[in-house]
Amino acid sequence: MSRSVQALAYARPSALTTEGGTGLLGLETSGGLTPVGREAHPQFFAGFLSSPQAAARGLLAVADVAAARYYQRALRASLDPVVTAGGDRLRFESFSGCCGVYARLDVLPEGLDGADTGHGTTNVDVNNPLREALSRLSGDEPLHLRVGPDELAVTTTDGPVVEKKVPLPDRWLRGFAEAQVITAGFDLRAELSAAEAVRFLRTLPRTTPGAGAGAGGRGSLWVVPAGRTLRPTTRPVPGAVCLPGPERLTALQRVLRHATALRVYGPAAPGGAATAAAWEVTLPGMRLTLTLSPEPSRGFSGEGAVLEALATDEAAADADLVSVLLSWEPRIDTADLAARSGLSPQRVRAALTRLGTAGRVGYDAADAAYFHRELPYDAGRAEARNPRLTAARALLADGAVHLHTHTAATGGPGTATVRSGERHYQVREAAGGVLSCTCQWWADYRGRRGPCKHALAVRMARRGQTATAPATTANAATAPATTANAATATAPTTTTAPAATVTAAGETR
């Protein structure tokens, strides 16, 4: 498994102390991005928390996920959480080492008392002594939160005194990106009161029934609304929501005494297949959300939800335009972005999906909106080292894609043959543009985990063929980038391939 080493440098360890009867929670920051550029130790917040105990336990829950592996538990995992300041709120995020659980604590404006919130994204140090101190926090004493160094640390520290070097697998980066794109397809499926939420979560099994049953979801647990609560079921009946691996919700136990409600988000039931789902506990002035991959043994990194967005030049050009208009908004208004960019709302949403694959935006199901953040990692690796995307581009470069019918020219479904090794695979386009393939990946998943490398190569080839088609008007090539012709005007130059074979120079590695 490919991985790099993430170096984190903090001015000093994060700590919880007491001064004059007031708790002081200092979260130290590592290098991150802000509106003025990259900073070694950005400062995001200094003020009081409205609900100190709930905030402390919510932060512990996020740290629990960062240090956990819910599959292959013998392997270590410990990555410091990421914090994003959005001007009116703080979002603490983490991802499990097995790439199957994404956690986020949103400290909303009503949870922050008497101070302005900055803008930017960075890592925060959550060390073992801090975890122990947060676990012991009790009572209703005021708690002052500082995210970033105080003035004394800024003026007296010559260099970092705490350094951490942790392995950062490519799967972790891809999983972070996939989770955002998948969550954007969720809707609210169920809502429980505080009492019912506590009762339901405390009765969940600690292991998945029939774990290891396979990709079809036969070993998954499902829940269906029943009156004021949720009823577990082993079958995806109408209205059911998948609960893949109930033991992965353990981190929610940290905050149950402070819960005010439980909300469950997910896609429409896909005929029996296991799906991802998001479980949100609302707290006073905060929300804690755990998003689970479709199976405990199946991390988000292989879901393939981002592949279509990565394969299109139009979305790439639009994403470059949209990215310069972002400014760490806690809620991104697509209509406003469309007006400012000159793009249609549909193209703005596609551009945001593309930005999500690089970790540059997240998605909040409670707000049904994207938010801006910049992961303090080399997010471009999520695209460059995606196995299926890399394989599809290699097929194009080798001239392995043979298009039988060009959909853009005929308006009907098309077919293609893709040579991969010693075998040839048939790719067919059905109504609605869905590509099916004769390979084993399609037979196993039927598109539930994104396109196979053969279908992805065909999609790229057809887009490349469209980009090289003769212009229909004299000024088409010079159309402004913000018009509907932007993708054609800015598409990479392509080379002329042998008859019936399409290769795009812009897709080679």
N, C-alpha and C positions, 0 to 999 in steps of 0.2 A: 504494500500500500504506500503510495507516494505521500510524503509529508515534508513540512518545513519546520523550522524552529521559530516560535514567536517570542521575541525579546520584549519584556515589559520592564520599565524603569520607573520607580516611585520615589518621591523625595523623602518619604519616611513611611512606616507601616500605618495602615488605617487603624483607628482605635476608638473605643468608647470610654470616656472618662466622666468624672463628675466634678463640678465646680459650683460652690454656693447652692447646692440642692438642685442644680440643673444638669441634666445629662448632656454631654457634648459628643456627638457622633461625627468623627472626621473621616471621610472617605477620600483617600488619596487617588489621584488620577495619573495615568501614564500618557504617552503622546497621543494626540488626537486632533481632529479637524474642527475649526471654528470659522465664523464668518471672516475672520482676518487671516485665515490660513492655518497651517499646522503649528501647534504649540506643544511644548514638552510636558507641561502640567497645567492644562486649562482649568479655569475656575468657573463653575456653573451655578452654584447656589450656596447661600449662607442665610439660614433662617430657621424657623421652628416648624416641626411636624405637628399637624392637628391631632393625629392619632398615633402616638409614639409606639405603643406595643404592637399594633397592627402593622405599622411600617417595618418595625424590626423583624417581625416574623415573616412578613412578605419578602424582605430582602434575604432572610435565611432560606426561604423556599427556593428563590432563584439561585442562590449559592448551592443548595442541595442538588439541583438539576445540573449545574455546571460541573459538579464533582462526581456525578453518578454515571454509571453504565447500567442500563436495564437489560442488556444482552451481552453475553461474554463478560460477566461481571468481574472476572479475575484480572482483567486489564485495567490499568489506572486511567483516570480521567480527571483533570483539574484545570479548568480555564476560567480566568477571572471574568465576571460579568461585564457586559458593555452597558454604559449609560448614555442616553441621549437627552439633552436639554432642548426643549421645543419652545422656549419663550414663556410658556405658562404651565408646563408640567415636566416631570422627569420620568423617563422610561428605562427600567433596568431589564436587560435581556440576557439570557444564557441558552446554551444548547448542550444537551447531554453528550458524553463522549461516544455513545453508540449511535449518535445522529438520529435518534428516534423521538426525542422529546424537546420541544421548544418552550421555554418559560419566559414570561414577561410580567413585570410589576409596573403598572402605570400609576404613578402618584399624581393625581389630578390637581387642578388649581385649588379646589377646596381642601385638599390634603396638605397644602403648603401655606404657611402662615407668615405674613409680614415681610416678604422679601421678593425681589425680582429674580426671575430665572433666566439664565443665559441661553446660548445656542451652541450646539456642537455635539460631537460624539467622541467618547474615549473609553478605555478600560478603567475599572476601579478595583483597588486592592481589597479582597475579602480574605483575610488570613485566619488561621485557626484560633488565635487568641481573641480576635474580634468576634468570631462565631460564638465562642463560649460566652463572651460578655453580652452579646445580643440575646442569647438563650436565657440568661439570668435576669434580663430586664423585666421589672415588674412595677406595679403601681401606675399612677397617672401623673408622675412628675413630668415637667416640661422636658422636651428633648430637642436640642438644637442640632441641626444637620448642616454640615459643611461638605460640599462636593468640590474638591480641589483644594490646593494649599492655601493656608491663611497668609496674611501679610508677612508675618515673622518668617515663615518657611520660604517665602518668595525672596526675601531680602538677605537671608543668612545661609541658605543652602547653596553650596558651590556645585554640587552634582548629585545624581541619584544615589541614595544609600540603600535602597532595596531594589534588587534586580531579580527577575524571574525569567527563566527560559523554559518554555513548555512546547512540546510537539504539537503541531497544528496540521492534522491530516487534510488532504484535499477533500475527502468525503465530508468533513465538518463544514468546510466552506460551501460546498455544493448543497449540503443539507440546509444550511441557513437560508440560502437563496430559494431553494425549492419550497420551503415552508411558507414563505411570504406569498408566493404565487398560488399555492394550493389554498391557503386561507382566504384569498380574495374571492374564491368561489363558494364560500360558506354563507349560510343564512341562519338566523336564530331558529332553533328547532324546539327548545323547551326552556322553561323558567320555573324555578322552585323557590319557595320562601326559605328563610334562614333555617327554621326548624326542620323542614323537610329535607333541605340540602344536607344538614348535618346527619340526619337519620339515614339518608340514602348513602352518602359517602362512607359512613362508618360500617355499613353492612356489605360493602363490596368484597368479593373474594380477593385474596392476596395473590392468586395466580390465575392465568388465563385458562378457562375450560378448554381442554383438547388442544393445548398449545402445540404448535408445530404441525397443525393439520394441513398446511400448504397455502398456496396463493389464492385458492378459491374462497377463503374466509370461513371455512367450516368450523374452525376452532375459535372464532371470534365471538365475543359477547356483544349483544345489542341491548339497547334500552328503548322503551316506548313510553310516551306520556300516558299516565293512568291517574286521572283525577288530579290531585295536588302533588303527586310524586312521579317517580319513574319506575317502571317495572322491568326487571331484566328478562331477556329472552335470548334463546340461542338461534333464533331465525329473524332475518330482516323483514318483518312484517311492515305493512304500510305505516309510515310515520316514524319508523324506528331510526335511531341514531347509533352508529357503531361505537363501541367502547373497546378498542383494541388494546388488550393488556391492562386491566383495571389496576394492577399493582403499580403502574406507572403514574397513578394519581396520588401516590403517597405524600408527595411534597405539599399537597393541599391541606393535609392534616395540621400543618403548622398554623394555619390561620382560621380554622373552623370556629373557634370561640368568638372571633370578631366578624364572622360572615353575616351579611345582610341578605344575600340571595345567591343563587347558583343559576348560571345560564349556560346552555349547551348549543354549540354551533356546528354545522356540518353541511355536506352536500345532500342532494336528493339520493335516496337509497338506490344504488345501481344494480338492482336485480340479484342481490346475494353476495356480491364481492365486498370484502372488507375495505373500509375507507378511513381516511384521517378524520379527526374531529377535534374541536377546541372546547375546553372546559374552563369556565370563567367564574371565579368566586368574587363577588363584589364586597368591598370593605368600606369603612367610613373614609371617604375621600380617595379611595384607591380601587384598583382592579388587579387581581392576580389570575393569569391565564396560562394553562398548560395545553399545548397542542400536541397530539399524539399521532405518530405515523400509523399506517394501516395495520401493521403487525409489529410486535416487539422485536422480531429478528430482521425487520425490514426498515432500514433507516430512510429518512427523507432523500438522501443523496441520490438514490437510484430511481426516483419517481418519474423523472422525465417531463415534469410540467413546464419546465423552462425552455425545452428544446425548440419548440416552434418559434418562440420569441428570439432565440439566439440565431435562428437560421435565416431570418429575413433582413435584408439590407434596409428596407424602408423603416422598420422599427428601430434599427441601429441609428440611422440618421435623425429620426424624430427624437430618440432618446438623448442624443447629443444636444439638440435644441432645447428640450424640456429641462434637462439637467441644469442649465445655466439660470433657469427661472426659479429653482428651488431655493429655499432659505430656512431650512429646518422647521417648516410649518408642522404643527401638531396634527393638523388635518389638511390634506391636500384637496383643494376644490378643482375637480377636473373641468368644470365649465369655465372657471376663471383661467385655468391654464390654457384651455382651448382658445379663449379670446386673446390672451397675451401672446400665444405662439402662432396663431393663424391656422392651427391644425383642427381637424374635426375631433369631437369628444372620443370617438372610437379610436382614432390614431393616438390621442393622448393616453388613453387607457393601455393601448399596446406598448407605447413608449414607457409607461410606468412599470408594466410587466417586465420589459427589458431591463430597466433600472433595478428592479427587484432581484434579477438574476445576479447582479453585481453587488447586492447588499446596500444599494444606495437609497432604497425606500423599504419600509416595512408596511404591513397591513394590520389595521385594528378592526377586528370583526364587530366590536361593540359600536364603533363609530361608522362602520361600513365605509372606511376611507383609508387611503394610504397616508403615511407620514414620512417626512424626510429624515434620514440619518445616513451617516457615512461610516461604515464599519472600519475600524482601525486595522485592517488586514489588507493584503494584496488580493482584493476581491476579483480582479481580472483572471485569477487562476481558476475560478469556478467555471469560467467559459473555456479557457485554454486547455484545461486538463479534464474536460468532460469526455469520458470514453466514447459514448455514442456519437457526440458531435465531432470529435476528432476522427472517428472511423468514417463517418459520412463524408467529411471533407476529403479524406484520403481516397475514398471511392470516386469522388468527382475528379480529383487530380489524376487518377489512373485511367480516366475515360471509361469507367465501368458501368455508367448509366446509359441505357438505350431507351429513348422515349418513343413509343409507338404512336401515341396520339397526343397532340398538344392541346390541353384543355382550354387555354386562353383563346386559341384560334377556332376551335370547334364548338365550344359551349357545352359539350357533353363529357361524360366520364372518360378518362384516359387510362392507358396501361403502360407499363414500363418493365424492362428487364434489367436486373442489376446483377453483374458478375461479382461474386465475392469468393475468392479462393478458387476452388475447383467447381463450385456450384453456381447455378443461376437461379435467381429468385424473381417471381412475378409480383409486381406491385400494381394494385388496381385502385382507382379512385371511385368511391361510391357517392351517392347523393349527399350533399352537404360538405363535400371536399374531404371526407375521411379517407385516408389511405390504408388499405389492408395489404398484407404481405404473406407469402407462402413460407416464411421462415419460422423457426421454433419460437422466437420471442413473441410473435403475433399469436401463434397458437396457444401459448401459455397465458397471455395477458389481454389479448383483444383490445389493445389501446389503452388499458387502464393505467399503464405506467409510461405513457407517452409513446411516441413513434419509435419503431426500430431504426437501426442505422440505414437500412435499405430505403425505407419510406422517407426518412429525413433527407437522404441524398437525392431522391427523386424530387422532393419538394424544393430543394436548393437548385436543382437543375432546371426545373420549370421556371423558377423566378429568374435565374440567370438567362434563360432563353427569352423571357419577356423583356429583360433589361437590354438585350441586344437587338430587339425588333426595330425596324425602321421607324423613325419619327413620323407621326401623322401630320404634323404642322411644322412650318418653317422655324417657329420659335420654341418648340417643345424643349429643346436641350437647354435653353436659357431661362426656363420658367423659374420663378422665385422658389426658394427652398420651403416656403411656408404654404405653397399651394398643393393641390392634390397631385401635381406632377413632381413633387419633391423627391420621391424615391427614385423615379426614373432619372431625374436630372443629376442626382448625387450618387447613383449606383456605381460600384467599381467597374472599371473597364474590363470587358470580357474578351476572350480570344475566340477565334473561329475554330470550331472543332470539326472532325470528320463527319460526314453525313450521318444523321440519326444518332449522333452521340453529342452530349452537351457537357462541357467542362467549364468552370468559371475560374478565372485566374484569381479573383478575389477570395475564393474559398480554399486555396491551397495554403499549406502551413509553411 
